[in-house]
Amino acid sequence: MVKIEEFVKTYESKTTKNISELTEVLTNLDLQDDEFEFTDKEGNEKTVKQKVIVVNDEKYRVPISVIQQLKVMIEDNPAIKKFKVKKTGEGKDNTRYTVIPIL
């Protein structure tokens, strides 16, 4: 058993990061299904499904728009093995992702 004051000193919240936080991503990483639950402003329980990759034991969310862009790029050039993602904007409706191949 541990005291609260001791536990909180080393506690780190488990959150899913965003793929744009990585400097580069390999195309051969496993894409996994993930989900989490939260309570919205009205008190309703919601479940969110998402795609993630795991890098160094950390989950990184992969937005569908990134998957769509990468699909087009790999169809055009199957030799792409690395890419990075640039994120612009804030909020659900204003965030945009740009996939940049690394040659």
C-alpha positions in Angstrom: 0.0 0.0 0.0 1.2 3.5 -0.8 0.4 6.9 0.6 -1.3 9.4 -1.7 1.4 11.9 -1.2 4.0 9.4 -2.4 2.0 8.1 -5.3 1.3 11.6 -6.8 5.0 12.4 -6.8 5.6 9.8 -9.5 2.2 9.7 -11.2 2.1 10.4 -14.9 -1.2 10.6 -16.7 -1.7 8.0 -19.5 -2.6 10.0 -22.5 -2.5 9.3 -26.2 -0.1 11.6 -28.0 -0.4 12.8 -31.6 1.6 11.4 -34.6 2.6 15.0 -35.4 4.7 15.0 -32.2 7.1 12.5 -33.8 10.1 13.7 -35.9 9.7 10.7 -38.3 7.4 7.7 -38.6 8.3 4.4 -40.3 5.6 3.0 -42.7 6.1 -0.5 -41.4 4.8 0.2 -37.9 1.7 -1.7 -36.7 -1.5 0.4 -36.9 -3.7 -0.6 -34.0 -7.4 0.0 -33.0 -7.8 1.8 -29.8 -10.7 3.4 -27.8 -11.3 5.4 -24.8 -14.2 6.7 -22.8 -15.0 10.1 -21.5 -18.0 12.1 -20.1 -19.2 14.9 -22.2 -20.4 18.3 -20.9 -24.0 17.0 -20.5 -22.8 14.1 -18.4 -23.2 11.4 -21.1 -20.6 8.6 -21.4 -19.0 8.6 -24.9 -16.6 6.1 -26.5 -14.1 7.3 -29.1 -12.5 4.8 -31.4 -9.2 5.7 -33.0 -6.1 4.3 -34.8 -2.8 4.4 -33.0 0.8 3.4 -33.4 3.0 2.6 -30.4 6.6 4.0 -30.3 8.7 3.5 -27.2 5.7 2.3 -25.2 3.8 5.5 -26.0 0.5 5.6 -28.0 0.3 8.1 -30.8 -3.1 8.8 -32.5 -3.1 8.6 -36.3 -5.9 10.7 -37.7 -7.9 9.3 -40.7 -6.8 12.3 -42.8 -3.2 11.2 -42.3 -4.0 7.6 -43.4 -5.8 8.9 -46.5 -2.9 11.1 -47.6 -0.4 8.4 -46.9 -2.4 5.9 -49.0 -2.2 8.2 -52.0 1.5 8.7 -51.5 2.3 5.0 -51.2 0.2 4.1 -54.2 2.2 6.6 -56.2 5.6 5.7 -54.7 5.7 2.4 -52.8 9.4 3.1 -51.9 8.3 5.6 -49.2 9.5 4.1 -45.9 9.5 7.2 -43.6 7.3 10.3 -43.3 6.5 13.1 -40.8 3.2 14.8 -40.1 2.8 18.6 -39.7 -0.2 19.7 -37.7 -1.7 23.2 -38.1 -4.7 24.8 -36.4 -6.4 24.0 -33.2 -9.7 22.3 -32.2 -11.7 19.6 -33.8 -12.9 21.6 -36.8 -9.8 23.7 -37.4 -6.9 21.1 -37.2 -5.3 20.1 -40.5 -2.5 17.5 -41.0 0.0 17.4 -43.8 2.0 14.2 -44.5 5.5 14.9 -45.7 7.5 11.9 -47.1 11.1 11.6 -45.9 13.3 10.4 -48.7 
